[in-house]
């Protein structure tokens, strides 16, 4: 009996030690997994926060840049179309509500008529607020295309193969047998932001260089222009920049079978190019803008230009540009 009790005690001690070893093993495994999980989370956060921000803005591959730009352009286009559809639908709904309000009045339901009127007035107020916001933003820009003919402030230095202006759109043609077209508009010296919507309609002789552009020209020695090619590339060339004068060359879907907005800022010695609201090129050209004119150009191509204008940046504009964002 004592022998059996001793065996039982020994067995119990072995089981206790086994349980302790097992529990210790579980504890070690738990600590290891927790440490590994914590490290994994740290690495994931590091990957998500640091590198992606840099790569997304600076180091996207060429094809990825085109896709991102295409998406941004698509969102803007869809947003514009959505606003147009909403506006058209709003007119129809308001008309129907006015008829319903008259019906309620005729039936003696004054309370129902007042409720309908309140809804319509709320919509009208919201629409007026939005129109004021747009007008305030647009008021900061001085538009250079207006009226039934090209404003007299423009100087057609070179007419290319011919040009025409209709309903706010300048169509400029230039073939390989003639000099490219150049249109200039004077602007006061100093920091400036210019914008314009450009489109390549015809690339001309494929064996020759073809492009349309917007930028600045003061003389043959001072030319800084953002050009777009029909194949889908965009670049900025400046005679003020040392070497080959190339500030940047990017793959872009801009101006291909559609209008694309190019916004160019020359602030101090800094030159920035935005395409459809996205910053593509940002360089220090080592020179401030003097009396350089706003320039529109077309070479070996048929180009369309519309909504061309400029803006003298204020303090808020400079802060927005410093954060690498296009002006609204």
BELTA-V795490 format. One record per residue. N is the residue number from 1. OMEGA is omega as a letter, one per 40 degrees, with the letter a starting at -180 (NA if undefined). Layout:
n->N omega->OMEGA
n->N omega->OMEGA
This chain:
n->1 omega->i
n->2 omega->a
n->3 omega->a
n->4 omega->i
n->5 omega->i
n->6 omega->i
n->7 omega->a
n->8 omega->i
n->9 omega->i
n->10 omega->i
n->11 omega->i
n->12 omega->i
n->13 omega->i
n->14 omega->i
n->15 omega->i
n->16 omega->i
n->17 omega->i
n->18 omega->i
n->19 omega->i
n->20 omega->i
n->21 omega->a
n->22 omega->i
n->23 omega->i
n->24 omega->i
n->25 omega->i
n->26 omega->a
n->27 omega->i
n->28 omega->a
n->29 omega->i
n->30 omega->i
n->31 omega->a
n->32 omega->a
n->33 omega->i
n->34 omega->i
n->35 omega->i
n->36 omega->i
n->37 omega->i
n->38 omega->i
n->39 omega->a
n->40 omega->i
n->41 omega->i
n->42 omega->i
n->43 omega->i
n->44 omega->i
n->45 omega->i
n->46 omega->a
n->47 omega->a
n->48 omega->a
n->49 omega->a
n->50 omega->a
n->51 omega->a
n->52 omega->a
n->53 omega->a
n->54 omega->a
n->55 omega->a
n->56 omega->a
n->57 omega->a
n->58 omega->a
n->59 omega->i
n->60 omega->i
n->61 omega->a
n->62 omega->a
n->63 omega->i
n->64 omega->i
n->65 omega->i
n->66 omega->a
n->67 omega->i
n->68 omega->i
n->69 omega->i
n->70 omega->i
n->71 omega->i
n->72 omega->i
n->73 omega->i
n->74 omega->a
n->75 omega->i
n->76 omega->a
n->77 omega->i
n->78 omega->i
n->79 omega->i
n->80 omega->i
n->81 omega->i
n->82 omega->i
n->83 omega->i
n->84 omega->i
n->85 omega->i
n->86 omega->i
n->87 omega->i
n->88 omega->i
n->89 omega->a
n->90 omega->i
n->91 omega->a
n->92 omega->a
n->93 omega->i
n->94 omega->i
n->95 omega->i
n->96 omega->i
n->97 omega->i
n->98 omega->i
n->99 omega->i
n->100 omega->i
n->101 omega->i
n->102 omega->i
n->103 omega->i
n->104 omega->i
n->105 omega->a
n->106 omega->i
n->107 omega->i
n->108 omega->a
n->109 omega->a
n->110 omega->a
n->111 omega->i
n->112 omega->i
n->113 omega->i
n->114 omega->i
n->115 omega->i
n->116 omega->i
n->117 omega->a
n->118 omega->i
n->119 omega->a
n->120 omega->i
n->121 omega->i
n->122 omega->i
n->123 omega->i
n->124 omega->i
n->125 omega->i
n->126 omega->i
n->127 omega->i
n->128 omega->i
n->129 omega->i
n->130 omega->i
n->131 omega->i
n->132 omega->i
n->133 omega->i
n->134 omega->a
n->135 omega->i
n->136 omega->i
n->137 omega->a
n->138 omega->a
n->139 omega->i
n->140 omega->i
n->141 omega->i
n->142 omega->a
n->143 omega->a
n->144 omega->i
n->145 omega->i
n->146 omega->i
n->147 omega->a
n->148 omega->i
n->149 omega->a
n->150 omega->a
n->151 omega->a
n->152 omega->i
n->153 omega->i
n->154 omega->i
n->155 omega->i
n->156 omega->a
n->157 omega->i
n->158 omega->a
n->159 omega->i
n->160 omega->i
n->161 omega->a
n->162 omega->i
n->163 omega->i
n->164 omega->a
n->165 omega->a
n->166 omega->i
n->167 omega->i
n->168 omega->a
n->169 omega->i
n->170 omega->i
n->171 omega->a
n->172 omega->a
n->173 omega->i
n->174 omega->i
n->175 omega->a
n->176 omega->a
n->177 omega->a
n->178 omega->i
n->179 omega->i
n->180 omega->i
n->181 omega->i
n->182 omega->i
n->183 omega->a
n->184 omega->i
n->185 omega->a
n->186 omega->i
n->187 omega->i
n->188 omega->i
n->189 omega->i
n->190 omega->i
n->191 omega->a
n->192 omega->i
n->193 omega->i
n->194 omega->i
n->195 omega->i
n->196 omega->i
n->197 omega->a
n->198 omega->i
n->199 omega->i
n->200 omega->a
n->201 omega->a
n->202 omega->a
n->203 omega->i
n->204 omega->a
n->205 omega->a
n->206 omega->i
n->207 omega->a
n->208 omega->i
n->209 omega->a
n->210 omega->a
n->211 omega->i
n->212 omega->a
n->213 omega->i
n->214 omega->a
n->215 omega->a
n->216 omega->i
n->217 omega->i
n->218 omega->i
n->219 omega->i
n->220 omega->a
n->221 omega->a
n->222 omega->i
n->223 omega->i
n->224 omega->a
n->225 omega->i
n->226 omega->a
n->227 omega->i
n->228 omega->i
n->229 omega->i
n->230 omega->i
n->231 omega->i
n->232 omega->i
n->233 omega->i
n->234 omega->a
n->235 omega->i
n->236 omega->i
n->237 omega->i
n->238 omega->i
n->239 omega->i
n->240 omega->a
n->241 omega->a
n->242 omega->i
n->243 omega->a
n->244 omega->i
n->245 omega->a
n->246 omega->i
n->247 omega->a
n->248 omega->i
n->249 omega->a
n->250 omega->i
n->251 omega->a
n->252 omega->i
n->253 omega->a
n->254 omega->i
n->255 omega->i
n->256 omega->i
n->257 omega->i
n->258 omega->i
n->259 omega->i
n->260 omega->a
n->261 omega->i
n->262 omega->i
n->263 omega->a
n->264 omega->i
n->265 omega->i
n->266 omega->a
n->267 omega->a
n->268 omega->i
n->269 omega->a
n->270 omega->a
n->271 omega->a
n->272 omega->i
n->273 omega->i
n->274 omega->i
n->275 omega->a
n->276 omega->i
n->277 omega->a
n->278 omega->a
n->279 omega->i
n->280 omega->a
n->281 omega->a
n->282 omega->a
n->283 omega->i
n->284 omega->a
n->285 omega->i
n->286 omega->i
n->287 omega->i
n->288 omega->i
n->289 omega->i
n->290 omega->i
n->291 omega->a
n->292 omega->i
n->293 omega->i
n->294 omega->a
n->295 omega->i
n->296 omega->a
n->297 omega->i
n->298 omega->a
n->299 omega->i
n->300 omega->a
n->301 omega->i
n->302 omega->a
n->303 omega->i
n->304 omega->i
n->305 omega->i
n->306 omega->i
n->307 omega->i
n->308 omega->a
n->309 omega->i
n->310 omega->a
n->311 omega->i
n->312 omega->a
n->313 omega->i
n->314 omega->a
n->315 omega->i
n->316 omega->i
n->317 omega->a
n->318 omega->i
n->319 omega->a
n->320 omega->i
n->321 omega->i
n->322 omega->i
n->323 omega->i
n->324 omega->i
n->325 omega->i
n->326 omega->i
n->327 omega->i
n->328 omega->NA
